[in-house]
Amino acid sequence: MLTLISESAAQVNLPLVTIDPGTIVFTLINTLIIFILFKVFLFKPVGKILDKRNEMAKRAKESAAKTEQEYIEKLAKAKEEAADIMKQATLRAQKREEEIVNEANQKAAEIKARAEENIERDKQRAVNDIKDEISDIVIMAASKVVEKEISAKDNEAIIADFLQNVGTAK
C-alpha cells in the first residue's frame, strides 16, 4: 500500500508554492475591490465624522474663548462698577460729614449768639438796677439834705453814708 501511495504521489505533482498569473490577477482585483469598498464605505464616512468632530471641537474652543473673554470683560466691568460705587459712597459720606460739621458749627454759633445776647441783656438789666438804686440813694440823700441844713459835718456824714450805701448796693 505504501507503494501505491508513493506511485500516485509521483503521478500528481502538487507543488506547495506555485506562481499562477491568474491567481495573482484575481488577488489584485480582490484587493482593489476591498480597498475601494473600504474607501467608499469606511474611510469617507469615518473621515466625515472626524471632520465634523474636529469642526465641533474648533467651534467649542472658539465659543469657550469667546465666553472667557466676555467673562473677563464682565468681571472688569463689575470691578469698575464696584470701584465707582465705593468712590460715590465715600464722596457721599464726606459730603454728609461736612454737612454735619457745618450744622454743628451753625448750632454752636447760634447758641453762642443767644448766650451773648442773654449776657448782654442781664448786664444791661444789672446796670439799670444799679442806676435805679443809685438814683434812689441820691434822692434819699437829697431829701435828707433838704430836711437839714447842711453843715460841714453833716455834708461829710451824708457823703460817707452815700458811699457806704453805694458799696452795699453793688
VMD Tcl script that builds the backbone (N, CA, C; Angstrom):
set m [mol new atoms 510]
animate dup $m
set s [atomselect $m all]
$s set {name element resname resid chain x y z} {
  {N N MET 1 A 0.787 -1.142 0.000}
  {CA C MET 1 A 0.000 0.000 0.000}
  {C C MET 1 A 0.861 1.249 0.000}
  {N N LEU 2 A 1.882 1.093 0.571}
  {CA C LEU 2 A 2.821 2.191 0.599}
  {C C LEU 2 A 3.326 2.462 -0.809}
  {N N THR 3 A 3.476 1.496 -1.535}
  {CA C THR 3 A 3.918 1.687 -2.891}
  {C C THR 3 A 2.846 2.358 -3.718}
  {N N LEU 4 A 1.650 2.058 -3.409}
  {CA C LEU 4 A 0.570 2.630 -4.155}
  {C C LEU 4 A 0.476 4.137 -3.898}
  {N N ILE 5 A 0.678 4.533 -2.720}
  {CA C ILE 5 A 0.601 5.932 -2.363}
  {C C ILE 5 A 1.757 6.681 -2.968}
  {N N SER 6 A 2.910 6.079 -2.947}
  {CA C SER 6 A 4.061 6.772 -3.497}
  {C C SER 6 A 3.945 6.876 -5.005}
  {N N GLU 7 A 3.328 5.871 -5.678}
  {CA C GLU 7 A 3.178 5.956 -7.120}
  {C C GLU 7 A 2.161 7.025 -7.485}
  {N N SER 8 A 1.101 7.116 -6.728}
  {CA C SER 8 A 0.110 8.115 -7.062}
  {C C SER 8 A 0.617 9.519 -6.734}
  {N N ALA 9 A 1.465 9.641 -5.755}
  {CA C ALA 9 A 2.036 10.937 -5.437}
  {C C ALA 9 A 2.998 11.341 -6.506}
  {N N ALA 10 A 3.634 10.346 -7.113}
  {CA C ALA 10 A 4.580 10.663 -8.161}
  {C C ALA 10 A 3.844 11.114 -9.395}
  {N N GLN 11 A 2.667 10.573 -9.625}
  {CA C GLN 11 A 1.947 10.962 -10.798}
  {C C GLN 11 A 1.358 12.373 -10.641}
  {N N VAL 12 A 0.894 12.693 -9.487}
  {CA C VAL 12 A 0.314 14.017 -9.279}
  {C C VAL 12 A 1.431 14.861 -8.689}
  {N N ASN 13 A 1.765 15.784 -9.412}
  {CA C ASN 13 A 2.842 16.673 -8.965}
  {C C ASN 13 A 2.164 17.933 -8.423}
  {N N LEU 14 A 2.060 17.984 -7.121}
  {CA C LEU 14 A 1.395 19.110 -6.493}
  {C C LEU 14 A 2.454 19.935 -5.738}
  {N N PRO 15 A 2.903 20.931 -6.347}
  {CA C PRO 15 A 3.866 21.754 -5.609}
  {C C PRO 15 A 3.114 22.648 -4.607}
  {N N LEU 16 A 3.731 22.919 -3.511}
  {CA C LEU 16 A 3.118 23.747 -2.474}
  {C C LEU 16 A 3.042 25.215 -2.893}
  {N N VAL 17 A 4.063 25.707 -3.460}
  {CA C VAL 17 A 4.074 27.098 -3.848}
  {C C VAL 17 A 4.296 27.157 -5.347}
  {N N THR 18 A 3.297 27.769 -6.014}
  {CA C THR 18 A 3.441 27.951 -7.448}
  {C C THR 18 A 3.039 29.373 -7.788}
  {N N ILE 19 A 3.565 29.883 -8.854}
  {CA C ILE 19 A 3.231 31.230 -9.303}
  {C C ILE 19 A 2.286 31.036 -10.466}
  {N N ASP 20 A 1.025 31.488 -10.204}
  {CA C ASP 20 A -0.005 31.365 -11.224}
  {C C ASP 20 A -0.465 32.768 -11.559}
  {N N PRO 21 A -0.316 33.242 -12.805}
  {CA C PRO 21 A -0.697 34.595 -13.165}
  {C C PRO 21 A -2.194 34.841 -12.957}
  {N N GLY 22 A -3.038 33.909 -13.114}
  {CA C GLY 22 A -4.479 34.096 -12.929}
  {C C GLY 22 A -4.798 34.368 -11.462}
  {N N THR 23 A -4.113 33.658 -10.598}
  {CA C THR 23 A -4.341 33.852 -9.162}
  {C C THR 23 A -3.837 35.229 -8.728}
  {N N ILE 24 A -2.715 35.630 -9.303}
  {CA C ILE 24 A -2.158 36.943 -8.961}
  {C C ILE 24 A -3.132 38.040 -9.401}
  {N N VAL 25 A -3.655 37.965 -10.582}
  {CA C VAL 25 A -4.580 38.966 -11.095}
  {C C VAL 25 A -5.863 38.946 -10.253}
  {N N PHE 26 A -6.357 37.742 -9.944}
  {CA C PHE 26 A -7.566 37.623 -9.137}
  {C C PHE 26 A -7.351 38.242 -7.744}
  {N N THR 27 A -6.215 37.982 -7.136}
  {CA C THR 27 A -5.898 38.528 -5.805}
  {C C THR 27 A -5.771 40.054 -5.863}
  {N N LEU 28 A -5.140 40.573 -6.908}
  {CA C LEU 28 A -5.012 42.026 -7.060}
  {C C LEU 28 A -6.379 42.672 -7.252}
  {N N ILE 29 A -7.235 42.060 -8.052}
  {CA C ILE 29 A -8.570 42.610 -8.283}
  {C C ILE 29 A -9.376 42.584 -6.982}
  {N N ASN 30 A -9.298 41.468 -6.257}
  {CA C ASN 30 A -9.998 41.387 -4.965}
  {C C ASN 30 A -9.482 42.454 -3.985}
  {N N THR 31 A -8.181 42.641 -3.937}
  {CA C THR 31 A -7.589 43.651 -3.048}
  {C C THR 31 A -8.050 45.061 -3.458}
  {N N LEU 32 A -8.060 45.301 -4.767}
  {CA C LEU 32 A -8.513 46.596 -5.260}
  {C C LEU 32 A -9.991 46.814 -4.924}
  {N N ILE 33 A -10.818 45.822 -5.095}
  {CA C ILE 33 A -12.251 45.942 -4.775}
  {C C ILE 33 A -12.434 46.199 -3.276}
  {N N ILE 34 A -11.698 45.452 -2.437}
  {CA C ILE 34 A -11.798 45.653 -0.981}
  {C C ILE 34 A -11.328 47.068 -0.628}
  {N N PHE 35 A -10.243 47.538 -1.230}
  {CA C PHE 35 A -9.745 48.890 -0.968}
  {C C PHE 35 A -10.791 49.935 -1.364}
  {N N ILE 36 A -11.417 49.772 -2.525}
  {CA C ILE 36 A -12.438 50.725 -2.992}
  {C C ILE 36 A -13.649 50.690 -2.053}
  {N N LEU 37 A -14.071 49.474 -1.664}
  {CA C LEU 37 A -15.204 49.361 -0.738}
  {C C LEU 37 A -14.875 50.015 0.611}
  {N N PHE 38 A -13.666 49.760 1.118}
  {CA C PHE 38 A -13.247 50.389 2.380}
  {C C PHE 38 A -13.231 51.906 2.242}
  {N N LYS 39 A -12.699 52.370 1.127}
  {CA C LYS 39 A -12.599 53.810 0.921}
  {C C LYS 39 A -13.983 54.437 0.861}
  {N N VAL 40 A -14.916 53.813 0.114}
  {CA C VAL 40 A -16.237 54.385 -0.063}
  {C C VAL 40 A -17.073 54.235 1.205}
  {N N PHE 41 A -17.076 53.042 1.783}
  {CA C PHE 41 A -17.981 52.774 2.898}
  {C C PHE 41 A -17.361 52.963 4.285}
  {N N LEU 42 A -16.063 53.036 4.365}
  {CA C LEU 42 A -15.449 53.154 5.688}
  {C C LEU 42 A -14.650 54.456 5.835}
  {N N PHE 43 A -13.695 54.670 4.969}
  {CA C PHE 43 A -12.800 55.825 5.130}
  {C C PHE 43 A -13.525 57.160 4.956}
  {N N LYS 44 A -14.378 57.285 3.916}
  {CA C LYS 44 A -15.084 58.549 3.703}
  {C C LYS 44 A -16.045 58.857 4.847}
  {N N PRO 45 A -16.921 57.943 5.273}
  {CA C PRO 45 A -17.827 58.258 6.392}
  {C C PRO 45 A -17.064 58.552 7.698}
  {N N VAL 46 A -16.055 57.739 7.948}
  {CA C VAL 46 A -15.279 57.963 9.171}
  {C C VAL 46 A -14.540 59.294 9.062}
  {N N GLY 47 A -14.012 59.612 7.888}
  {CA C GLY 47 A -13.344 60.905 7.675}
  {C C GLY 47 A -14.306 62.066 7.869}
  {N N LYS 48 A -15.542 61.904 7.355}
  {CA C LYS 48 A -16.547 62.952 7.535}
  {C C LYS 48 A -16.888 63.124 9.021}
  {N N ILE 49 A -17.034 62.002 9.705}
  {CA C ILE 49 A -17.337 62.061 11.145}
  {C C ILE 49 A -16.199 62.751 11.890}
  {N N LEU 50 A -14.972 62.400 11.560}
  {CA C LEU 50 A -13.813 63.022 12.212}
  {C C LEU 50 A -13.733 64.512 11.875}
  {N N ASP 51 A -14.028 64.853 10.605}
  {CA C ASP 51 A -14.033 66.274 10.239}
  {C C ASP 51 A -15.112 67.037 11.019}
  {N N LYS 52 A -16.308 66.431 11.139}
  {CA C LYS 52 A -17.381 67.066 11.903}
  {C C LYS 52 A -16.975 67.246 13.366}
  {N N ARG 53 A -16.357 66.211 13.920}
  {CA C ARG 53 A -15.924 66.307 15.325}
  {C C ARG 53 A -14.846 67.363 15.484}
  {N N ASN 54 A -13.926 67.438 14.518}
  {CA C ASN 54 A -12.887 68.469 14.582}
  {C C ASN 54 A -13.510 69.860 14.481}
  {N N GLU 55 A -14.493 70.008 13.584}
  {CA C GLU 55 A -15.168 71.294 13.431}
  {C C GLU 55 A -15.936 71.655 14.711}
  {N N MET 56 A -16.627 70.665 15.287}
  {CA C MET 56 A -17.343 70.906 16.536}
  {C C MET 56 A -16.369 71.295 17.654}
  {N N ALA 57 A -15.241 70.619 17.714}
  {CA C ALA 57 A -14.241 70.938 18.734}
  {C C ALA 57 A -13.692 72.347 18.519}
  {N N LYS 58 A -13.472 72.690 17.249}
  {CA C LYS 58 A -12.968 74.029 16.938}
  {C C LYS 58 A -13.991 75.085 17.344}
  {N N ARG 59 A -15.277 74.849 17.010}
  {CA C ARG 59 A -16.329 75.792 17.395}
  {C C ARG 59 A -16.459 75.877 18.918}
  {N N ALA 60 A -16.370 74.733 19.577}
  {CA C ALA 60 A -16.464 74.732 21.040}
  {C C ALA 60 A -15.298 75.509 21.653}
  {N N LYS 61 A -14.119 75.341 21.061}
  {CA C LYS 61 A -12.941 76.074 21.544}
  {C C LYS 61 A -13.136 77.574 21.344}
  {N N GLU 62 A -13.624 77.966 20.157}
  {CA C GLU 62 A -13.871 79.386 19.874}
  {C C GLU 62 A -14.942 79.943 20.815}
  {N N SER 63 A -16.000 79.145 21.016}
  {CA C SER 63 A -17.072 79.567 21.923}
  {C C SER 63 A -16.540 79.721 23.346}
  {N N ALA 64 A -15.708 78.787 23.772}
  {CA C ALA 64 A -15.125 78.873 25.121}
  {C C ALA 64 A -14.226 80.097 25.237}
  {N N ALA 65 A -13.443 80.358 24.194}
  {CA C ALA 65 A -12.573 81.539 24.220}
  {C C ALA 65 A -13.416 82.817 24.248}
  {N N LYS 66 A -14.498 82.833 23.458}
  {CA C LYS 66 A -15.379 83.996 23.433}
  {C C LYS 66 A -16.060 84.174 24.791}
  {N N THR 67 A -16.533 83.086 25.363}
  {CA C THR 67 A -17.177 83.136 26.679}
  {C C THR 67 A -16.186 83.593 27.745}
  {N N GLU 68 A -14.974 83.100 27.651}
  {CA C GLU 68 A -13.943 83.508 28.608}
  {C C GLU 68 A -13.660 85.008 28.477}
  {N N GLN 69 A -13.570 85.489 27.252}
  {CA C GLN 69 A -13.323 86.915 27.019}
  {C C GLN 69 A -14.478 87.750 27.566}
  {N N GLU 70 A -15.728 87.297 27.311}
  {CA C GLU 70 A -16.891 88.007 27.834}
  {C C GLU 70 A -16.864 88.018 29.358}
  {N N TYR 71 A -16.505 86.882 29.952}
  {CA C TYR 71 A -16.420 86.786 31.410}
  {C C TYR 71 A -15.373 87.748 31.951}
  {N N ILE 72 A -14.219 87.807 31.289}
  {CA C ILE 72 A -13.154 88.712 31.724}
  {C C ILE 72 A -13.624 90.167 31.614}
  {N N GLU 73 A -14.314 90.496 30.501}
  {CA C GLU 73 A -14.823 91.854 30.321}
  {C C GLU 73 A -15.874 92.193 31.376}
  {N N LYS 74 A -16.795 91.246 31.640}
  {CA C LYS 74 A -17.822 91.482 32.645}
  {C C LYS 74 A -17.204 91.623 34.030}
  {N N LEU 75 A -16.198 90.815 34.310}
  {CA C LEU 75 A -15.518 90.901 35.602}
  {C C LEU 75 A -14.827 92.251 35.756}
  {N N ALA 76 A -14.169 92.704 34.693}
  {CA C ALA 76 A -13.508 94.015 34.738}
  {C C ALA 76 A -14.555 95.121 34.911}
  {N N LYS 77 A -15.673 94.996 34.202}
  {CA C LYS 77 A -16.734 95.989 34.314}
  {C C LYS 77 A -17.319 95.992 35.729}
  {N N ALA 78 A -17.504 94.802 36.289}
  {CA C ALA 78 A -18.026 94.709 37.655}
  {C C ALA 78 A -17.048 95.327 38.649}
  {N N LYS 79 A -15.754 95.116 38.442}
  {CA C LYS 79 A -14.755 95.726 39.324}
  {C C LYS 79 A -14.799 97.249 39.207}
  {N N GLU 80 A -14.936 97.747 37.983}
  {CA C GLU 80 A -15.031 99.196 37.781}
  {C C GLU 80 A -16.283 99.757 38.459}
  {N N GLU 81 A -17.414 99.049 38.300}
  {CA C GLU 81 A -18.651 99.500 38.924}
  {C C GLU 81 A -18.517 99.494 40.444}
  {N N ALA 82 A -17.877 98.450 40.974}
  {CA C ALA 82 A -17.676 98.386 42.424}
  {C C ALA 82 A -16.797 99.546 42.890}
  {N N ALA 83 A -15.754 99.845 42.124}
  {CA C ALA 83 A -14.883 100.968 42.480}
  {C C ALA 83 A -15.660 102.282 42.414}
  {N N ASP 84 A -16.504 102.438 41.377}
  {CA C ASP 84 A -17.329 103.647 41.253}
  {C C ASP 84 A -18.303 103.776 42.425}
  {N N ILE 85 A -18.919 102.662 42.776}
  {CA C ILE 85 A -19.865 102.669 43.896}
  {C C ILE 85 A -19.146 103.048 45.185}
  {N N MET 86 A -17.971 102.480 45.398}
  {CA C MET 86 A -17.191 102.811 46.597}
  {C C MET 86 A -16.797 104.284 46.583}
  {N N LYS 87 A -16.404 104.784 45.415}
  {CA C LYS 87 A -15.999 106.187 45.301}
  {C C LYS 87 A -17.190 107.096 45.598}
  {N N GLN 88 A -18.352 106.766 45.024}
  {CA C GLN 88 A -19.549 107.571 45.256}
  {C C GLN 88 A -19.963 107.524 46.721}
  {N N ALA 89 A -19.879 106.328 47.313}
  {CA C ALA 89 A -20.239 106.205 48.727}
  {C C ALA 89 A -19.289 107.019 49.596}
  {N N THR 90 A -18.016 107.004 49.257}
  {CA C THR 90 A -17.037 107.792 50.003}
  {C C THR 90 A -17.329 109.284 49.852}
  {N N LEU 91 A -17.624 109.706 48.631}
  {CA C LEU 91 A -17.947 111.121 48.402}
  {C C LEU 91 A -19.204 111.527 49.164}
  {N N ARG 92 A -20.232 110.657 49.131}
  {CA C ARG 92 A -21.458 110.965 49.863}
  {C C ARG 92 A -21.189 111.045 51.363}
  {N N ALA 93 A -20.348 110.123 51.854}
  {CA C ALA 93 A -20.022 110.133 53.280}
  {C C ALA 93 A -19.256 111.404 53.656}
  {N N GLN 94 A -18.316 111.804 52.803}
  {CA C GLN 94 A -17.570 113.036 53.075}
  {C C GLN 94 A -18.497 114.250 53.033}
  {N N LYS 95 A -19.397 114.266 52.055}
  {CA C LYS 95 A -20.345 115.373 51.939}
  {C C LYS 95 A -21.243 115.421 53.173}
  {N N ARG 96 A -21.715 114.261 53.594}
  {CA C ARG 96 A -22.576 114.186 54.782}
  {C C ARG 96 A -21.789 114.624 56.022}
  {N N GLU 97 A -20.541 114.223 56.087}
  {CA C GLU 97 A -19.691 114.625 57.212}
  {C C GLU 97 A -19.557 116.154 57.254}
  {N N GLU 98 A -19.311 116.756 56.093}
  {CA C GLU 98 A -19.200 118.208 56.023}
  {C C GLU 98 A -20.509 118.879 56.435}
  {N N GLU 99 A -21.646 118.307 55.990}
  {CA C GLU 99 A -22.944 118.865 56.359}
  {C C GLU 99 A -23.143 118.808 57.869}
  {N N ILE 100 A -22.790 117.672 58.464}
  {CA C ILE 100 A -22.964 117.510 59.910}
  {C C ILE 100 A -22.077 118.500 60.663}
  {N N VAL 101 A -20.823 118.635 60.210}
  {CA C VAL 101 A -19.911 119.569 60.860}
  {C C VAL 101 A -20.426 121.000 60.707}
  {N N ASN 102 A -20.889 121.347 59.507}
  {CA C ASN 102 A -21.428 122.695 59.282}
  {C C ASN 102 A -22.654 122.946 60.154}
  {N N GLU 103 A -23.558 121.952 60.252}
  {CA C GLU 103 A -24.737 122.098 61.097}
  {C C GLU 103 A -24.324 122.288 62.556}
  {N N ALA 104 A -23.350 121.500 62.995}
  {CA C ALA 104 A -22.891 121.611 64.385}
  {C C ALA 104 A -22.272 122.990 64.632}
  {N N ASN 105 A -21.459 123.456 63.688}
  {CA C ASN 105 A -20.864 124.786 63.834}
  {C C ASN 105 A -21.940 125.870 63.855}
  {N N GLN 106 A -22.934 125.704 62.987}
  {CA C GLN 106 A -24.015 126.682 62.920}
  {C C GLN 106 A -24.803 126.697 64.234}
  {N N LYS 107 A -25.113 125.506 64.765}
  {CA C LYS 107 A -25.837 125.434 66.031}
  {C C LYS 107 A -24.999 126.027 67.163}
  {N N ALA 108 A -23.691 125.725 67.147}
  {CA C ALA 108 A -22.812 126.282 68.182}
  {C C ALA 108 A -22.785 127.803 68.092}
  {N N ALA 109 A -22.743 128.340 66.870}
  {CA C ALA 109 A -22.743 129.797 66.687}
  {C C ALA 109 A -24.059 130.389 67.180}
  {N N GLU 110 A -25.176 129.711 66.886}
  {CA C GLU 110 A -26.472 130.196 67.356}
  {C C GLU 110 A -26.539 130.184 68.879}
  {N N ILE 111 A -26.058 129.108 69.477}
  {CA C ILE 111 A -26.067 129.007 70.949}
  {C C ILE 111 A -25.189 130.100 71.546}
  {N N LYS 112 A -24.019 130.303 70.940}
  {CA C LYS 112 A -23.099 131.333 71.426}
  {C C LYS 112 A -23.748 132.712 71.302}
  {N N ALA 113 A -24.392 132.985 70.168}
  {CA C ALA 113 A -25.038 134.282 69.953}
  {C C ALA 113 A -26.149 134.493 70.979}
  {N N ARG 114 A -26.975 133.441 71.224}
  {CA C ARG 114 A -28.040 133.551 72.221}
  {C C ARG 114 A -27.459 133.784 73.609}
  {N N ALA 115 A -26.365 133.078 73.918}
  {CA C ALA 115 A -25.734 133.254 75.228}
  {C C ALA 115 A -25.193 134.679 75.367}
  {N N GLU 116 A -24.566 135.181 74.302}
  {CA C GLU 116 A -24.057 136.554 74.356}
  {C C GLU 116 A -25.203 137.555 74.516}
  {N N GLU 117 A -26.321 137.316 73.806}
  {CA C GLU 117 A -27.484 138.188 73.953}
  {C C GLU 117 A -28.010 138.152 75.381}
  {N N ASN 118 A -28.080 136.930 75.949}
  {CA C ASN 118 A -28.549 136.796 77.334}
  {C C ASN 118 A -27.610 137.513 78.303}
  {N N ILE 119 A -26.313 137.358 78.067}
  {CA C ILE 119 A -25.332 138.016 78.937}
  {C C ILE 119 A -25.476 139.526 78.821}
  {N N GLU 120 A -25.608 140.011 77.592}
  {CA C GLU 120 A -25.744 141.460 77.380}
  {C C GLU 120 A -27.039 141.972 78.020}
  {N N ARG 121 A -28.119 141.216 77.871}
  {CA C ARG 121 A -29.400 141.604 78.465}
  {C C ARG 121 A -29.294 141.634 79.994}
  {N N ASP 122 A -28.674 140.574 80.571}
  {CA C ASP 122 A -28.509 140.530 82.025}
  {C C ASP 122 A -27.602 141.665 82.506}
  {N N LYS 123 A -26.565 141.935 81.731}
  {CA C LYS 123 A -25.651 143.020 82.078}
  {C C LYS 123 A -26.392 144.357 82.069}
  {N N GLN 124 A -27.192 144.590 81.002}
  {CA C GLN 124 A -27.953 145.830 80.892}
  {C C GLN 124 A -28.961 145.943 82.034}
  {N N ARG 125 A -29.596 144.814 82.365}
  {CA C ARG 125 A -30.567 144.800 83.466}
  {C C ARG 125 A -29.865 145.152 84.789}
  {N N ALA 126 A -28.654 144.576 84.981}
  {CA C ALA 126 A -27.906 144.860 86.214}
  {C C ALA 126 A -27.503 146.329 86.272}
  {N N VAL 127 A -27.049 146.866 85.130}
  {CA C VAL 127 A -26.664 148.283 85.093}
  {C C VAL 127 A -27.876 149.151 85.399}
  {N N ASN 128 A -29.027 148.816 84.817}
  {CA C ASN 128 A -30.255 149.583 85.072}
  {C C ASN 128 A -30.666 149.492 86.545}
  {N N ASP 129 A -30.535 148.277 87.101}
  {CA C ASP 129 A -30.867 148.105 88.521}
  {C C ASP 129 A -29.957 148.956 89.391}
  {N N ILE 130 A -28.662 148.964 89.050}
  {CA C ILE 130 A -27.705 149.766 89.822}
  {C C ILE 130 A -28.037 151.248 89.679}
  {N N LYS 131 A -28.375 151.672 88.465}
  {CA C LYS 131 A -28.738 153.079 88.251}
  {C C LYS 131 A -29.967 153.443 89.076}
  {N N ASP 132 A -30.934 152.531 89.087}
  {CA C ASP 132 A -32.147 152.787 89.865}
  {C C ASP 132 A -31.817 152.917 91.349}
  {N N GLU 133 A -30.964 152.010 91.823}
  {CA C GLU 133 A -30.604 152.062 93.242}
  {C C GLU 133 A -29.820 153.340 93.558}
  {N N ILE 134 A -28.908 153.710 92.649}
  {CA C ILE 134 A -28.119 154.932 92.858}
  {C C ILE 134 A -29.037 156.151 92.863}
  {N N SER 135 A -29.987 156.160 91.905}
  {CA C SER 135 A -30.902 157.318 91.875}
  {C C SER 135 A -31.759 157.339 93.138}
  {N N ASP 136 A -32.166 156.162 93.644}
  {CA C ASP 136 A -32.920 156.119 94.896}
  {C C ASP 136 A -32.083 156.658 96.051}
  {N N ILE 137 A -30.798 156.246 96.048}
  {CA C ILE 137 A -29.900 156.706 97.118}
  {C C ILE 137 A -29.693 158.208 97.014}
  {N N VAL 138 A -29.519 158.690 95.779}
  {CA C VAL 138 A -29.311 160.120 95.577}
  {C C VAL 138 A -30.562 160.885 96.027}
  {N N ILE 139 A -31.726 160.361 95.709}
  {CA C ILE 139 A -32.971 161.020 96.115}
  {C C ILE 139 A -33.068 161.033 97.638}
  {N N MET 140 A -32.696 159.913 98.272}
  {CA C MET 140 A -32.721 159.863 99.733}
  {C C MET 140 A -31.753 160.883 100.323}
  {N N ALA 141 A -30.567 160.917 99.724}
  {CA C ALA 141 A -29.561 161.857 100.233}
  {C C ALA 141 A -30.046 163.293 100.025}
  {N N ALA 142 A -30.657 163.562 98.885}
  {CA C ALA 142 A -31.141 164.916 98.604}
  {C C ALA 142 A -32.268 165.278 99.568}
  {N N SER 143 A -33.125 164.305 99.857}
  {CA C SER 143 A -34.209 164.589 100.787}
  {C C SER 143 A -33.678 164.845 102.186}
  {N N LYS 144 A -32.634 164.135 102.575}
  {CA C LYS 144 A -32.037 164.362 103.889}
  {C C LYS 144 A -31.380 165.730 103.907}
  {N N VAL 145 A -30.761 166.079 102.800}
  {CA C VAL 145 A -30.090 167.377 102.722}
  {C C VAL 145 A -31.146 168.468 102.804}
  {N N VAL 146 A -32.230 168.293 102.179}
  {CA C VAL 146 A -33.269 169.295 102.168}
  {C C VAL 146 A -33.842 169.415 103.585}
  {N N GLU 147 A -33.962 168.302 104.278}
  {CA C GLU 147 A -34.526 168.317 105.610}
  {C C GLU 147 A -33.614 169.057 106.579}
  {N N LYS 148 A -32.408 168.952 106.436}
  {CA C LYS 148 A -31.465 169.567 107.372}
  {C C LYS 148 A -30.722 170.681 106.678}
  {N N GLU 149 A -30.297 171.488 107.508}
  {CA C GLU 149 A -29.368 172.464 106.976}
  {C C GLU 149 A -28.046 171.806 106.966}
  {N N ILE 150 A -27.352 172.031 105.980}
  {CA C ILE 150 A -26.108 171.318 105.836}
  {C C ILE 150 A -24.996 172.104 106.488}
  {N N SER 151 A -24.308 171.413 107.338}
  {CA C SER 151 A -23.076 171.949 107.882}
  {C C SER 151 A -21.973 171.109 107.306}
  {N N ALA 152 A -20.762 171.461 107.563}
  {CA C ALA 152 A -19.627 170.727 107.014}
  {C C ALA 152 A -19.637 169.312 107.532}
  {N N LYS 153 A -19.967 169.194 108.852}
  {CA C LYS 153 A -20.016 167.856 109.442}
  {C C LYS 153 A -21.137 167.053 108.799}
  {N N ASP 154 A -22.283 167.662 108.646}
  {CA C ASP 154 A -23.427 166.970 108.057}
  {C C ASP 154 A -23.139 166.570 106.598}
  {N N ASN 155 A -22.471 167.451 105.878}
  {CA C ASN 155 A -22.112 167.166 104.485}
  {C C ASN 155 A -21.199 165.952 104.426}
  {N N GLU 156 A -20.198 165.900 105.294}
  {CA C GLU 156 A -19.274 164.754 105.308}
  {C C GLU 156 A -20.021 163.485 105.706}
  {N N ALA 157 A -20.941 163.571 106.651}
  {CA C ALA 157 A -21.704 162.414 107.095}
  {C C ALA 157 A -22.604 161.906 105.959}
  {N N ILE 158 A -23.220 162.836 105.237}
  {CA C ILE 158 A -24.102 162.458 104.111}
  {C C ILE 158 A -23.276 161.765 103.021}
  {N N ILE 159 A -22.106 162.328 102.747}
  {CA C ILE 159 A -21.259 161.723 101.701}
  {C C ILE 159 A -20.780 160.348 102.140}
  {N N ALA 160 A -20.377 160.195 103.393}
  {CA C ALA 160 A -19.928 158.894 103.915}
  {C C ALA 160 A -21.066 157.895 103.860}
  {N N ASP 161 A -22.284 158.327 104.292}
  {CA C ASP 161 A -23.452 157.463 104.259}
  {C C ASP 161 A -23.783 157.039 102.817}
  {N N PHE 162 A -23.684 158.007 101.907}
  {CA C PHE 162 A -23.932 157.730 100.489}
  {C C PHE 162 A -22.943 156.696 99.959}
  {N N LEU 163 A -21.673 156.922 100.251}
  {CA C LEU 163 A -20.646 155.985 99.783}
  {C C LEU 163 A -20.837 154.610 100.392}
  {N N GLN 164 A -21.250 154.559 101.633}
  {CA C GLN 164 A -21.478 153.292 102.290}
  {C C GLN 164 A -22.675 152.568 101.634}
  {N N ASN 165 A -23.732 153.296 101.345}
  {CA C ASN 165 A -24.913 152.693 100.702}
  {C C ASN 165 A -24.611 152.253 99.265}
  {N N VAL 166 A -23.791 153.002 98.565}
  {CA C VAL 166 A -23.408 152.625 97.208}
  {C C VAL 166 A -22.601 151.337 97.264}
  {N N GLY 167 A -21.691 151.193 98.204}
  {CA C GLY 167 A -20.876 149.975 98.344}
  {C C GLY 167 A -21.721 148.756 98.632}
  {N N THR 168 A -22.812 148.897 99.405}
  {CA C THR 168 A -23.657 147.747 99.709}
  {C C THR 168 A -24.629 147.448 98.577}
  {N N ALA 169 A -24.900 148.426 97.729}
  {CA C ALA 169 A -25.830 148.222 96.629}
  {C C ALA 169 A -25.216 147.356 95.544}
  {N N LYS 170 A -23.936 147.338 95.431}
  {CA C LYS 170 A -23.290 146.525 94.397}
  {C C LYS 170 A -23.440 145.109 94.775}
}
mol reanalyze $m
mol bondsrecalc $m
mol representation Tube
mol addrep $m
